[in-house]
Amino acid sequence: MRKAVRVDDVDVSYEVTGSGAAVLCVQGVGVPGSGWRPQVAALSARFTVITYDNRGLGRTAPSSTPLTIEAMAADAAAILDAEGLDRCHVVGHSMGGLIAQHVALTHPRRVTSLSLLCTFATGRDATALSLRMLVLGVRSRIGTRAMRRNGMLNMILPDAYLRGADRRRLAGEFEDLFGRDLADQPPIVRQQLRAMSRYDAAPRLPELSAIPTLVISGRHDPIAPPRLGRAIASAAKARFVEMTVASHALPIQCAAETNTLLLDHLISAEAAATAATAVRSVI
């Protein structure tokens, strides 16, 4: 079911699918909530899955106020309020992982569990221009439309996966999920990258140690290398999983494996939360 909640001067568009305990999924740079479709299909049989379009993407218009991670986290909290949810599981990918961390740091009692995919605690780590990222970034923005599509595929999928692949078919699959041609960059992307670069959750990561947290990284990810995921897991006392064949589009490239990990984590965390609630009610 498609809904919207008013936050400041923006109607934040979100979708609710399934039934059961709530799972809020937060997307990364340039990707609307529809990018979670492979996860919604797997999780909604046991959970109520909420996906939404960040400001300036999909059905959510851009705001006239400066874009920040804190503001986007406030949008997430507003969705929980609109749905009457005291708590939920939170899943974030890339920039969505930063937003998820901020939601957990500012509303720890509302977060049953965290799942952080292909992400980082310090936004500057992802926005810093290494030689590899500079080359990949240029290839995704310069040239013909076909060249830009290929450049984006090279940025988010590993070379071994692309070798011999039907790139036109792959680009079409991503276009269906993202609601846009990979050759095009939404105008909001620059603002999102700027917001990321200004946010740093690293000093506060130990505060997340009381929340069951799963961190998943792709070995070949140039945007969020596994060392950044390991750093989060170490500081937050979280479980860390490195997918050896994956890159930044891990939830799509390795959807089945990702969904299995997420389901196991969510079911375990939900059971622990239910047991703790039962103990408190007895006491």
N, C-alpha and C positions, 0 to 999 in steps of 0.2 A: 504494500500500500504506500503510495507516494503522499508525503505530507510536507509541511513547512513550518518553521518557527521564526518569529521576528526577533532579530538581535540587532540593536542599534538601528541602522538604516537599511538593513538587509534581511530578506526572507531566505533563511538557510533551508535549502531543499534536502529532504532525506527520505529514505525508503525503509519500510519495516517488512521483514519476511520471516515466516516460520512461527514457532511457538516454543515456550520454555524460558529458561533464564536468558537474560539479555546479553548480547555481544555487540559492542560498538566498534566498527571498523573504520579506521582513519587512513586516507590515502596520502600519497606523496605529491611531489612537484608535477604540475601539469596533468594530473590524472583525476577524473571525477569518480564518484562512488561506484560507478559501473565497473571500474577496474577490479572490484572485488567479486565479480560474478562467479569465478571458479570456486571461491570459498563459500559464498552464499549457497551455492548448490549443494555443497557437502555439509555445511553446518546447520542449515535451517531445518533439517529433520529432527534435531534435538534441541535447538536453541532459537530464540528470537534474534535475528541478525539485523542490525541497523547500519546502513551505509548512508553516507551523505556527500554532497558536493561542497568542497571548500569554496570560499569566496572567490568569485571570478571564474568559476568552472561549472560546466554542466548547466543546471537550472538555477544556480545561485549567482546572482549578479555581484559584481565587484562593489566594495564599499568605498565611501568617500573618506573614511578614516585610514590612517596608516596601517598597513598589514603587518602583524606581528604573530609570533608563535603563541603568545599569551592570548591574543584576540581569537585566534583559531581554536585554542583550547576552551575559551569561553563559549564559543559556538557549540562545541561538543557537549559541554555541561548544560547548555540551554536545551539541547535535544533531550538529554536525560530528564531535565525538569519537565519538558513538554510531555514526555511519556510517563511521568510519575514514577521514575525509577530511583530507588534509594541506592542501588548498587548495580554494577554490571561488570562484565569482562571487557577489557579494552585491547584491541589489536591495532598496531600501527605499522605502516611500511614507509621506509625512507623518511621524508619530512614528517609523515604521519607518525613515525616513531617518536620524534621530538614532541609533537603535540600530545601523544599518548603519555609520554613521560611527564609533561607538565600537568596534564589532568591528574595523574596519580600523585604528583607531589603536592598539588593544591587541594585535592579531594581524596585523600588516601582511603577514607572509610567507604567511599563509593566505588572503589575499584576492587573487584573480587580477584582478578588476575590481570597480568600484563603479558602480551605477546608482542615482541619487537622484532620486526623482520627487516633485514638489509638496512640497518640504521646506525646511529651514532648518538653520542651525548652532547657533542660540541659541534654546532653547525658549521663552523669554520673548517672543520676537518673534511667536510664534504664539498664545500665551495672553493677550497684552495685549488689553484690551477697547477696541477702537476703536468709534466710534459705529455703524459698519456692522455689525461683528461682534456688538455688543450687540443690535441690532435683529434680526439673523438668528438669534442664539442664543435670544432670547425667543420668536420665532415657531416655533422648533423644539421648544419645551418647554411652551408654554402653549396652551390651547384644546382643541378636539375632536381626535380621532385624525387625521381628515382634514387639519385645519389644521396639526398637528404634522408630518405627512408632507410636506405642501407646504412647510413651513418648512425642513425638512431638504433637500428637493430644491433650494430656492432657495440654500441654503448651499453645495452641492457642484456645482451645474450652472449655467451662465451663462443670463442672462435670454433671450438670443436663441435658445438651444437649447430652452428651456422654452416659448417663445411658440408657442402652437398645438399643443404636444405633448399626448399622452394621458398625463396625470400619474398616473392610476390604473395604467396599464400600466407606466410607469417605476418607480413605487413597488413594484410587484410584482416587477420584475426585480431591483431592489436587495434586496428582501426575500429573494429566492432566493439571491443571492450572499452576503448578510450573515447569513443564518439568523435574521433577526428583522425585525419590523415597524419601519419607519423612525420610527414614532411613539414607539417605546420606546428609552430610553437604558440600556444595561447599567450596573449599579452601579459597575463597575470604572472607568468613564470618568473620574470625578472624581479617582481616584488616578492614572490615566494622565496627565491634564492637570497634576496637581501634580508628577509626576515630570518631565514635559517642562519645566516652568517652572524647574526646578532644574538643568537640564543645559545646558552651553555648550561646544561643540566649536570655536568660532570661533578662539581663540588657537592651536589646534593644526592648523588646516586645511592649512598649508603642508606638514605631514608626509605628507599624502595625495598630494602631487604625483608621487610615484613609482608610484602605482597608476593605471592607466587608468580615468578616471572620466567618466561621462556624467551631466549634470544636466538634467532636463526640468521646465519650469514651464508652468502654464497662465496665459494673459494675464489672465483674469477671476477668478483664485483669490483670495478674500478671506482665506483662512487662511494660505497660503504665497505671497504676491505674488512675481512674477518677480524683483524686486530682491533678494530673499533667495536665490533660486537663483543669480542672477548673482554675488552676493557669495561663495558657496561656490565657484563655477567659477573666479572670479578668484584666490582665495587658494590653491586646490588645483590650479591650472593644468589645469582640466578643460574638456571640451567642453560648451557650453551651448546648449540648444534651447528656444525659447519657442513653444508652440502657441497660435496666435492666437485659436482658437475655443473653447479649453478652460478649465475651472475645476478645482476640487480633485479631482473624480472623473475626472480625465484618463485613467487607465488603463482605465476602463470606457467613458466617453463617446467616447474616441478610441482604442479598443483596437487597431484595425488599424495606425494610424500609430505608436502606442506600441510595439507588438510588432515592427514593422519596425526602428525605432530600436534597440530592445533586441537583436534578433538580430544586426544589423550590428555593434553594440558588442561583444557577447559573442564572436562569431566572430572578430573582429579581435583582441581581447584574448587569446583562447585560442591563436590562431596565434602571437602574439608571445611568449606564455609558453612554448609548445612549442619555438619556435626558440631562446629563451634557454636552456632546459634542455638542448637538443641541443648548443649551443655550450659550455656548462659541462662536459658529459660528455666532450667532445673535449679540452678544456683539462685 
